[in-house]
């Protein structure tokens, strides 16, 4: 079957931008001890048994190959007041972690200070999916650090969640 696509990539992005996503930072520590990380808006739970999560880095990502080489990572769920941290860690450059306070998980990955929650993982599998990868992580530890409103991305902007009364 040959599917005909009747839209361009700008339309695809515009329409899917109407679905809000949480903002996370995936972190690891490279062999020489340097922290590495990437901001993702495409994170999801996958399975309870075994406990699996997933995120979807672009094949053009410069950070993903560095994270993949480590074989373990921590997903840090950013809080709504961490937009500046998000912008710093989403930039390009060697020292994105300058001044970023964190502790190290039992698995050896950075847990950023004041995040809503963190999920520590080992790399389980990587699958190609168009111009991205599907990365599966097996969860080995997780915790809520600060039960605050998460940072959300919606229609090209950052925002926060509020409960309806």
KAPE-V640525 format. One record per residue. N is the residue number from 1. RES is the residue in one letter. PSI is psi in whole degrees, -180 to 180 (NA if undefined). NEAR is the number of other ideal C-beta (glycine too) atoms within 10 Angstrom. D_CENTER is the distance of its C-alpha to the mean C-alpha in Angstrom with 1 decimal. Layout:
BEGIN
<<N RES PSI NEAR D_CENTER> <N RES PSI NEAR D_CENTER>>
END
This chain:
BEGIN
<<1 X 133 2 34.4> <2 X 105 3 33.4> <3 X 135 5 31.1> <4 X 124 4 31.8> <5 X 125 7 29.0> <6 X 28 6 30.4> <7 X 162 9 27.7> <8 X 175 9 26.0> <9 X -31 9 22.4> <10 X -40 8 22.8> <11 X -43 10 24.0> <12 X -50 11 21.1> <13 X -43 10 18.6> <14 X -47 13 20.9> <15 X -46 10 21.3> <16 X -17 9 17.8> <17 X -11 14 17.0> <18 X 0 8 19.1> <19 X 116 9 16.5> <20 X 147 14 14.2> <21 X 151 17 10.5> <22 X 161 17 8.6> <23 X 126 24 6.4> <24 X 160 29 3.8> <25 X 122 27 4.3> <26 X 125 26 4.6> <27 X 156 28 8.4> <28 X 173 25 11.7> <29 X 123 20 15.3> <30 X 166 12 17.3> <31 X -36 7 20.9> <32 X 4 5 22.5> <33 X 2 6 20.6> <34 X 133 12 18.4> <35 X 146 18 14.8> <36 X 147 22 12.2> <37 X 163 26 8.7> <38 X 144 22 6.5> <39 X 134 21 5.0> <40 X 144 22 3.4> <41 X 12 17 5.9> <42 X 72 16 6.6> <43 X 141 20 5.8> <44 X 155 11 9.3> <45 X 151 11 11.9> <46 X -48 15 14.3> <47 X 144 13 17.3> <48 X -33 8 19.1> <49 X 97 5 21.5> <50 X 161 10 20.1> <51 X 111 15 17.0> <52 X 145 17 14.2> <53 X 168 20 10.6> <54 X 152 20 8.9> <55 X 169 23 6.3> <56 X 81 17 8.2> <57 X 148 20 8.5> <58 X 148 15 11.8> <59 X -20 12 14.7> <60 X -2 8 15.5> <61 X 135 15 12.5> <62 X -24 10 14.2> <63 X -34 21 11.5> <64 X -48 22 10.7> <65 X -34 11 14.3> <66 X -42 15 14.3> <67 X -43 23 11.5> <68 X -38 16 13.3> <69 X -26 12 16.6> <70 X -38 17 15.8> <71 X 3 10 15.3> <72 X 155 18 13.4> <73 X 166 28 10.1> <74 X 132 29 8.9> <75 X 120 24 5.8> <76 X 117 30 7.1> <77 X 114 23 7.6> <78 X 148 25 9.3> <79 X 161 23 12.9> <80 X -23 17 14.9> <81 X 13 13 16.7> <82 X 29 25 13.9> <83 X -40 15 13.9> <84 X -41 8 15.7> <85 X -43 23 13.2> <86 X -48 19 10.4> <87 X -40 11 13.1> <88 X -46 17 14.1> <89 X -16 22 11.0> <90 X -10 16 10.4> <91 X 168 9 14.1> <92 X 153 7 15.8> <93 X 160 8 18.0> <94 X -36 7 18.8> <95 X 57 9 18.4> <96 X -24 18 15.2> <97 X 7 18 15.5> <98 X 122 8 19.0> <99 X 4 7 19.8> <100 X 114 17 16.5> <101 X 140 10 17.7> <102 X 167 20 16.1> <103 X 170 9 17.6> <104 X 132 13 17.2> <105 X 167 22 16.5> <106 X -26 9 19.3> <107 X -6 16 17.4> <108 X 10 13 17.2> <109 X 150 27 13.6> <110 X 131 24 13.0> <111 X 113 22 12.6> <112 X 141 25 12.4> <113 X 143 14 15.5> <114 X 22 15 15.8> <115 X 161 25 12.4> <116 X -48 20 13.1> <117 X 164 19 12.0> <118 X 149 24 10.5> <119 X 111 23 10.4> <120 X 132 23 11.9> <121 X 158 28 12.2> <122 X 148 14 14.4> <123 X 121 17 13.7> <124 X -46 16 15.8> <125 X 156 12 16.0> <126 X 130 13 14.9> <127 X 143 11 16.6> <128 X 142 9 17.4> <129 X 88 11 17.0> <130 X -125 9 18.6> <131 X 14 9 16.9> <132 X 174 17 13.6> <133 X 152 20 12.9> <134 X 115 16 12.1> <135 X 122 25 10.6> <136 X 132 18 11.9> <137 X 135 24 11.6> <138 X 122 17 14.6> <139 X 128 19 14.2> <140 X -20 15 16.7> <141 X 152 14 16.2> <142 X 155 16 14.6> <143 X 153 11 15.9> <144 X 123 11 15.9> <145 X -39 16 16.7> <146 X 101 14 17.5> <147 X 70 8 18.2> <148 X 177 19 17.7> <149 X 132 15 16.6> <150 X 159 19 12.8> <151 X 129 26 11.8> <152 X 154 17 12.0> <153 X 127 18 12.2> <154 X 125 15 15.5> <155 X 43 10 18.0> <156 X 8 8 16.6> <157 X 160 8 16.7> <158 X 151 15 14.9> <159 X -168 14 16.5> <160 X 166 14 16.7> <161 X 139 13 18.0> <162 X 140 8 21.5> <163 X 143 5 23.6> <164 X 141 3 26.7> <165 X NA 3 29.8>>
END
